[in-house]
Amino acid sequence: MSTPPSGKPAKTSQTPKTSKTGKPGKPGRKSNRPLHIAAGVVLAALTLGLVSWQASTASGGRPSAGSGASAAPRTDPAAELKALARREPGDKLAVGRADAPVVLIEYSDFKCGYCAKFARDTEPELVRKYVEDGTLRIEWRNFPIFGADSEAAAKAAWAAGQQDRFAAFHAAAYADGAKEKGFGEARLVELAEQAGVPDLERFKKDLAGEQAAAALKKDQDEGYRIGVTSTPSFLVNGRPIAGAQPLDAFTAAIAQAKAAARP
């Protein structure tokens, strides 16, 4: 997982160090234990984030009166994580049926190497295997943590999405070696052109507009509210998955979520 630079304040406790595969612990181990630890750590962080937010907003967005011990969550945190799926039919930053039984929410940053690894190695397989048969919906959340370039890329992805080219921009920006070229304005326009965005003038206007900034803030606020502090972070029907885990970790989570979603 990638975490923000040390100069940025963390929203929750620090996440564990990870190997190049995105797994915590020592690389090369065959055991599934690191995956369980990672998921448990992120679940705890997300749950605590929700509880903290609920306690501070229990009375019209202001901190609740009385001691912290008396402030209880309004609902089950696990259910609230699942409810974060927007399922909006016209969502430009989503792929898959709005009524799919399983929703994967991805919090990611275009400068994050592990996000790029997931985008190149795992996500296409999930689309082919689960999105195309109606099982899975993927909803992206722009969650830039590496400064101005990250935020500019996130806004550019949103702007490309307004012309139905988000997925293509996403693929171009996460291509091998893409992030090393930076995300300055000229480079973002180049990526939009690679992605087949038809109206580049509109793209540049949307990129700099208030709607792009508002959409980014909405995604960031959601992530910080539930305790996300590193990328990539995922929710599969509310179940957290930490880092760019192997494909098997996602297929297992999707199969479990699909089974639980059956009436």
N, C-alpha and C positions, 0 to 999 in steps of 0.2 A: 504494500500500500504506500501511497505517497502522502506525506503530511505537509502542512504549511511551513514556510520558513520560520526559524525560531523567533524572529522578531514579531511575528503575528501572535496575538493572544489566543490561546486554545480555549474552546468552549467547554470542554470536559477534560477528564484526566487523559494523560498521554496514552496512545495506543501502543501495543507491543511492537518491537522491531520485527521486520519481516525478511524473508529470504527473497531471492530474485524471482521465485515463482509466486510471490505474494503470500506465502504461508509463514506464520510465525514459527520461531524455533530454528533449529539447525537444518540447513538444506540437506536433501538427499535421504531423509528418513522415509521408510515405507509406511509407517503407522498413520492412521487417520486421526490420531490424537491432536496434532497441531490444528487441524481444521475445526475440531470440536472446541478447542480452547479459543480460537479466533472468533468463532460464532458466538461463544458464550460471552467473551469480552465485549463484543459489539452489541449484543443483546442487552447486556447490563448498561452500557453507555446510552443506548437508545432509550431504554426504559427509564433510566434516571433523568435523561433529558426531558422526556414527556412528563414525568412526575413533577419536576422542577417547574416546567412551563405551566402545567395545570395549576400548581399551587400559587404561582404568581399572577394568574389570570382568573382566579376563582371569583373575583368580585369586580366585574367590568374592566378587566385589563390591569387592575391595580393589585399590589400585594394584598393577600388576605390578612384580616385582623387576627390577632392572637399569635400564639407560638407556632413555629414551623411544624411541630408534631401534630397539631390539630388540623393541618391542611392535608386532605386526602385526595388522591386522584378521582376525577369525576367518573371515569370509566376505566375499563381494562386496558392497560397500555398496549398489549399485544393486539387487541381489536382495533385500537387507534392506528397502529402501524399498518395494519391491513387496509384500513379505511383511507389511507393516503393515496391509494390508486384513484386517479381522477376519472378514468373511463369516459373521457369526453370524445364523442365521435369525430369531431373536427380538430382534435389535438394534432398540431403540426410536428410535435416532437415525440410522436408515438408511432408504433407500427403494430398491426394485429387488430383483431376484432375487439370492439369495446366491451362485448359480453363474453370474452374469453374466460374460462374458468380460473386461469392463473395469470397474474400480473407481476412482472419483474420491473421494479423501479431501480434505475441506475443513477447514482450521484457521481459525476465524473468531471474531470478537468482536462482540457486539450493539451496541457503541458505535462501531464502525468504519464510517465512511461508505463506503469502497470495498467492504466486505463487503455493505452494504445495496444498493449499486449492482449487484453481482453477483447478489444474491438477487432483485432486482426485474427486472433486464434480461436476465440470461443463464440463470440456473438454471431458470426455467420452460420455456425453450426446450429445454434439455438433457433435462428430464423428459419433455416431449412427444415429442421426436425420438428419444431413446435409451433412457430408462428404460422407457417404455411398450412398446417392442418387444423388451425383454429384453437389449439390448446393454449397458446401463450400470447400475451400482449406485452410489449416492452415499452415502457415510458421513461424517457430520458429527463434527467434534471441537471441543468447546468450548475455546477458547483465549483467555480474557480477559486483556487486557494494559493496560486502562485503569482499574484499581482496583476498589473495592468494588462500585460499581454494575454494572460488567461481570461480576464474579463472581456477583452476585445474579441477574442476567439469565440467565447460563449455568445456574445451578442451577434457575431457574424453567423454563427450556426442558427440562431433564432431567425435572423434576417433571411437566410437561405430557405428556412422552413416556410416563410411566408409565400414563397414561390414553389412550394412542394419539393424542395431539394435538400431538406435537412439530412436525410440518410446519406445522400451522395456527398454532401459537404463533410459530414461526420467521417465517412470513409476516407476522403481526401486528406483531412486534417490529421487523421490517425495513421496515415500510410507510413511505412518505414522511412525514417529520416525526415519526415515533414516538420516535426516540432523543432528540429535543429535549425531550421531556416527562419524561425521566429514567426510572430503573428502581428507584424506591423500592418498598416492600412493597405499598402500595395500588395503585400503577400496575401492578405485576406481576400482581396479582389481577385487575385490570381487563383486562389483556392475555389472561390465562387465560380469562376470561369471553368475550372476543371470539373466542378460538380454539375455543370450544365445549367446554372442559374440564368434564365433567359434575359432578364432586365437588370443589367449591372448598375445602372443609375438608380433604379429603385432600391436595389440591394444596399448601395452606399447610403442612401437616405434613411432606410430602415435601420441600418447598423448604428447610425448616429442619433436615432430618434428616441423619444421618451418611452415608447412602448417596449422597445428592446430592453431598456434599463429596468422598467417595471417588471417585465417577465423574468429577468435575471434575479431581481430582488426577491420575487415570489419563490423561486426555486431555492435561493440561498437561505431565506428565512425558514423555509420548511426544513431544510437539512440541519441548520443550526438548532432549531427548536427541538428536534428529536435527538440531538447529540452527535451528529456526524462530524468527525474531525479529520478524516483522511479519505483519499480516493484511490481506487474505486470502492464505493460501498453500495450494497444491494439490499433490496427487500424482495422476497418471493412470497407473495400473499402475506406480507407482514413478517416473514422469517428473515432475520439478517444473515447475510453472507459477507465475510470480510475479505477484501482483496481480490486479485485476479486468480481465483482458485481454478483448478483443472476443470475441464468440461464435466467430468463425472460428478463433481460437487453440485453443479447446477442441474444436471439431469435428475439426480436423486431428489433434490429439493422440489423440482417441478413435478416429478411423479408423486411425491408425498402430498404436495398442495393440490394436485388434480384429484387424487383419491379423497382427500378431506373435503373437497368442494362438491362432490357428488351428492345429490339429494337423497 
